[in-house]
């Protein structure tokens, strides 16, 4: 999957239960847009929309095991986003794809995150200094 995020991908085979992988999968920032699902399943954009469990009247239709279920949206204008586990389930159970690996890439740090990391490092240095003096 090509991504705008230039970070190191985390290969997440479906059978891997490591805590790092689970944390990455459960992170809401790692939801997959239609374009990513399109590339993962090697299907057209139109096919992904046909597979999707959407309804013109109901904003968030109930789970349908035969459809690709999107994450809950707050309004109709929000894009469809899919959890990696849901895409893998759909690929296995509905499309019959035997094995699918989903690469999750962490987004780059924002300026705020960089600043917070620097503050944390400085606080740790201060703590070490205070502990060494006492």
C-alpha positions as CSV (number, residue, x, y, z in Angstrom):
1,X,0.0,0.0,0.0
2,X,1.5,3.4,-1.0
3,X,1.1,6.0,1.7
4,X,1.8,9.6,2.2
5,X,3.5,8.7,5.5
6,X,7.2,8.2,5.0
7,X,7.6,6.0,8.1
8,X,8.7,2.4,8.5
9,X,5.8,0.0,7.8
10,X,4.7,-2.5,10.4
11,X,4.1,-5.8,8.7
12,X,1.0,-7.3,10.3
13,X,0.1,-10.8,9.3
14,X,-3.3,-11.8,10.5
15,X,-2.0,-14.4,13.0
16,X,0.5,-12.1,14.7
17,X,-0.7,-11.2,18.3
18,X,2.1,-9.0,19.4
19,X,1.2,-6.0,21.6
20,X,2.9,-3.5,19.2
21,X,0.8,-4.8,16.2
22,X,-2.4,-4.9,18.2
23,X,-1.8,-1.3,19.4
24,X,-1.2,-0.2,15.9
25,X,-4.3,-1.9,14.6
26,X,-6.5,-0.5,17.4
27,X,-5.2,3.0,16.8
28,X,-8.0,5.0,15.1
29,X,-5.4,6.8,13.0
30,X,-4.7,3.6,11.2
31,X,-8.1,3.2,9.5
32,X,-7.9,2.5,5.8
33,X,-9.5,4.8,3.3
34,X,-11.2,3.5,0.1
35,X,-8.0,4.0,-1.9
36,X,-6.0,1.8,0.5
37,X,-8.6,-1.0,0.5
38,X,-8.7,-0.8,-3.3
39,X,-5.0,-1.5,-3.5
40,X,-5.1,-4.2,-0.8
41,X,-7.8,-6.2,-2.4
42,X,-6.7,-5.4,-6.0
43,X,-10.2,-4.3,-6.9
44,X,-11.6,-1.1,-8.5
45,X,-12.9,1.8,-6.5
46,X,-16.4,1.0,-7.8
47,X,-16.1,-2.5,-6.6
48,X,-15.1,-1.4,-3.1
49,X,-18.2,0.9,-3.0
50,X,-20.3,-2.1,-4.1
51,X,-18.9,-4.3,-1.4
52,X,-19.4,-1.6,1.3
53,X,-22.2,-1.9,3.7
54,X,-23.8,1.5,3.1
55,X,-27.3,2.7,2.9
56,X,-28.7,6.0,1.4
57,X,-31.0,6.4,4.4
58,X,-29.2,4.9,7.4
59,X,-25.9,6.6,8.2
60,X,-24.4,3.5,10.0
61,X,-26.2,0.3,8.9
62,X,-25.9,-2.7,11.2
63,X,-23.1,-5.3,10.7
64,X,-23.5,-7.4,7.6
65,X,-21.2,-10.5,7.3
66,X,-21.5,-10.5,3.5
67,X,-20.5,-6.9,3.1
68,X,-17.4,-4.7,3.8
69,X,-18.4,-2.8,7.0
70,X,-17.1,0.7,7.4
71,X,-16.3,2.3,10.7
72,X,-19.0,4.5,12.3
73,X,-19.4,7.9,10.8
74,X,-20.9,11.1,12.3
75,X,-22.3,12.4,9.1
76,X,-22.8,11.4,5.4
77,X,-20.0,13.8,4.3
78,X,-17.3,11.9,6.1
79,X,-15.3,9.5,3.9
80,X,-15.7,5.7,4.3
81,X,-12.9,4.3,6.5
82,X,-12.3,0.6,7.2
83,X,-10.6,-1.1,10.1
84,X,-7.7,-3.4,8.9
85,X,-9.2,-6.4,10.7
86,X,-12.5,-5.8,8.8
87,X,-10.8,-5.7,5.5
88,X,-8.9,-8.9,6.3
89,X,-12.1,-10.6,7.4
90,X,-13.9,-9.6,4.2
91,X,-11.0,-10.7,2.1
92,X,-11.0,-14.2,3.7
93,X,-14.6,-14.9,4.3
94,X,-16.3,-13.2,1.3
95,X,-13.7,-12.9,-1.4
96,X,-12.0,-16.2,-0.5
97,X,-8.5,-14.7,-0.5
98,X,-6.5,-17.1,1.6
99,X,-3.9,-14.8,3.1
100,X,-3.7,-11.1,3.2
101,X,-1.0,-9.0,4.9
102,X,-1.9,-5.4,5.8
103,X,0.9,-2.9,6.2
104,X,0.2,-0.2,8.8
105,X,2.3,2.9,8.7
106,X,2.5,5.4,11.5
107,X,1.9,9.0,10.5
108,X,4.8,11.4,10.8
109,X,5.1,13.3,14.0
110,X,3.4,16.7,14.1
111,X,5.2,19.8,15.4
112,X,3.2,19.4,18.6
113,X,4.3,15.8,19.0
114,X,7.9,16.7,18.4
115,X,7.7,19.5,21.0
116,X,6.1,17.2,23.5
117,X,8.8,14.5,23.0
118,X,11.5,17.2,23.5
119,X,9.8,18.4,26.7
120,X,9.5,14.8,27.9
121,X,13.2,14.2,27.3
122,X,14.1,17.4,29.2
123,X,11.9,16.4,32.1
124,X,13.6,13.0,32.2
125,X,17.0,14.7,32.3
126,X,15.8,17.0,35.1
127,X,14.5,14.0,37.1
128,X,17.8,12.1,36.7
129,X,19.7,15.1,37.8
130,X,17.5,15.5,40.9
131,X,17.7,11.8,41.7
132,X,21.5,11.9,41.4
133,X,21.7,14.8,43.9
134,X,19.5,13.2,46.5
